Amino acid sequence: MKNIQVIDGAINASYSIFAATDEEFSAIFPGKGQDIEFSEDFFRRAKSETATAIMARI
């Protein structure tokens, strides 16, 4: 399990922490050493249905 911090870009931003399996983490952050991913890039790369399923689990 790995922790992922999600930062909401709103004026009153929130910083939520979620737990992801190693497989989910690798799907979200596919690059070696990658630790930042924008949601729109993840959904475009992983296809919306797959990305939605992963995000629902975490």
C-alpha positions in Angstrom: 0.0 0.0 0.0 1.1 3.5 -0.8 -0.4 6.8 0.2 -1.5 9.4 -2.4 -2.2 13.0 -1.5 -4.9 14.6 -3.7 -4.8 18.4 -3.8 -8.0 20.2 -4.7 -7.2 23.4 -6.7 -10.2 25.4 -5.3 -9.7 28.6 -3.4 -10.5 26.7 -0.2 -8.3 23.8 -1.2 -8.3 20.5 0.7 -5.5 18.0 0.9 -6.9 14.5 1.2 -4.8 11.3 1.7 -5.8 8.0 0.1 -4.3 4.5 0.3 -3.6 2.7 -3.0 -2.4 -0.8 -3.7 1.0 -1.1 -5.5 -0.9 -1.9 -8.8 -3.2 1.1 -8.4 -0.3 3.4 -7.7 1.6 2.1 -10.7 -1.5 2.8 -12.9 -1.7 6.3 -11.7 2.1 7.0 -11.6 3.5 4.9 -14.4 6.9 6.6 -14.8 10.0 5.6 -12.8 10.2 8.0 -9.8 7.0 9.8 -10.9 5.2 11.3 -8.0 2.9 13.9 -9.6 -0.1 13.2 -12.0 -2.9 15.5 -13.0 -6.3 13.8 -12.9 -7.2 14.8 -16.5 -3.9 13.2 -17.8 -4.5 10.1 -15.8 -8.1 9.8 -17.1 -7.0 10.4 -20.7 -4.1 7.9 -20.5 -5.9 5.1 -18.5 -9.3 5.6 -20.2 -12.1 7.0 -18.3 -13.8 3.7 -17.3 -10.5 2.2 -15.9 -9.5 5.4 -14.1 -13.0 5.8 -12.6 -12.8 2.2 -11.3 -9.4 2.8 -9.7 -10.4 6.1 -8.1 -13.6 4.5 -6.7 -11.5 1.8 -5.0 -9.1 4.3 -3.4 
